[in-house]
Amino acid sequence: MSLKIKYIEEVKKKLQDKFQYKSLMQTPKIEKIVLNMTAGSEVSNSKAVKEVFNELEKIAGQKPFSTIARKSNASWRLREGMPMGAKVTLRGANMWNFFDKLVNITIPRTRDFRGLNPNSFDGRGNYSMGIKEHIIFPEIDFDKIRKIKGLDVIIVTSTKSNEEAKELLTLLGMPFKGKKEV
């Protein structure tokens, strides 16, 4: 069963029962997922920035847009306005496909994985996580990677509280560690 169908048929009803929503339309949902990747200390290398762009496109299944530097940084040889990475916002079917892949394939492939940090909510129901090695995604060919890079994943929900967002993500299969309250 796809994750979107599971959300519609099971998760919405469980959330409505737990939080006493008057209507199913009040139940929280995932609005978008934002992926961000930079070339790190290699930002002065244009080939490294193109690699980031191509690898993020493979991971997301959607063409990203280039992020540019707001400030100059002499230690990285970075000038204001230079491209330094890529960013993509997933919505709709691409979002559900990526979330399904993230929860069921990618996160379990992480080395020494013990669960996601349940305290990474921002206070308004959005969850952020960092992936240290982008090679855990099945689309990335390990043999063709020159350097391992990190990736930021931000899951934006329609809820305004961390408790509701955590329950939503838990019901959708996000493996949080422990039973700590948010």
TADATA-V904007 format. One record per pair of residues at least 4 apart in sequence whose ideal C-beta (glycine too) atoms are under 7 Angstrom apart, sorted by the first residue. I is the first residue (numbers start at 1). J is the second residue. Records with the same first field share a line. If there is no record, write none. Layout:
I->J ; J
This chain:
1->5 ; 6
2->6 ; 100
3->7 ; 96 ; 99 ; 100 ; 172
4->8 ; 96
5->9
6->10 ; 11
7->11 ; 12 ; 172
8->12
10->14
11->15 ; 168 ; 171 ; 172
12->16 ; 24 ; 27
13->17
14->18 ; 171
15->19 ; 27 ; 28 ; 167 ; 168
16->21 ; 24 ; 27
18->167
19->164
21->26 ; 27
22->26
28->125 ; 157 ; 158 ; 159 ; 164 ; 165 ; 168
29->157 ; 158
30->95 ; 99 ; 155 ; 157
31->156 ; 157 ; 158
32->89 ; 90 ; 91 ; 95 ; 156
33->90 ; 95 ; 98 ; 99 ; 153 ; 154 ; 155
34->87 ; 89 ; 154 ; 156
35->56 ; 59 ; 60 ; 87 ; 88 ; 151 ; 153
36->85 ; 87 ; 152
37->52 ; 56 ; 85 ; 86 ; 134 ; 149 ; 151
38->43 ; 52 ; 84 ; 85
39->43 ; 45 ; 48 ; 49 ; 52 ; 84 ; 85
40->149
41->76
42->48
43->49 ; 76 ; 78 ; 82 ; 84
44->76 ; 77 ; 78
46->50
47->51
48->52
49->53 ; 83 ; 84 ; 85
50->54
51->55 ; 146
52->56 ; 85 ; 86 ; 149
53->57 ; 64 ; 66 ; 86
54->58
55->59 ; 134 ; 140
56->60 ; 64 ; 86 ; 88
57->63 ; 64
58->139 ; 140
59->134 ; 137 ; 139 ; 140
60->64 ; 88 ; 90 ; 98
61->94 ; 97
62->88 ; 90 ; 94
64->86 ; 87 ; 88
65->86 ; 87
66->83 ; 86
67->84 ; 85 ; 86 ; 87
68->81 ; 82 ; 83 ; 84
69->78 ; 79 ; 80 ; 81 ; 82 ; 84
70->80
71->80
72->78 ; 79 ; 80
73->78
78->82 ; 84
90->94 ; 95 ; 98
91->95
93->97
94->98
95->99
96->100
97->101
98->102
99->103
100->104
101->105 ; 106
102->106 ; 107
103->107 ; 172 ; 173 ; 174
104->173
105->109 ; 138
106->136 ; 137
107->113 ; 175
108->113
109->136
110->136
114->177
115->175 ; 176 ; 177 ; 178
116->129 ; 174 ; 175 ; 176 ; 177
118->166 ; 176 ; 177 ; 178 ; 180 ; 182
119->182
120->127 ; 128 ; 129
121->125 ; 126 ; 127 ; 162 ; 165 ; 166 ; 182
122->126 ; 128
123->162
124->160
125->157 ; 159 ; 160 ; 161 ; 162 ; 164 ; 165
126->154 ; 155 ; 156 ; 157
127->155 ; 165 ; 169
128->152 ; 154
129->153
130->150 ; 152
131->136 ; 150 ; 151 ; 153
132->150
133->148
134->140 ; 148 ; 149 ; 150 ; 151
135->140 ; 142 ; 145 ; 148
140->145
155->169
157->165 ; 168
159->164 ; 165 ; 168
161->165
162->166 ; 182
163->167 ; 182
164->168
165->169
166->170 ; 176 ; 182
167->171
168->172
169->174
170->174 ; 176
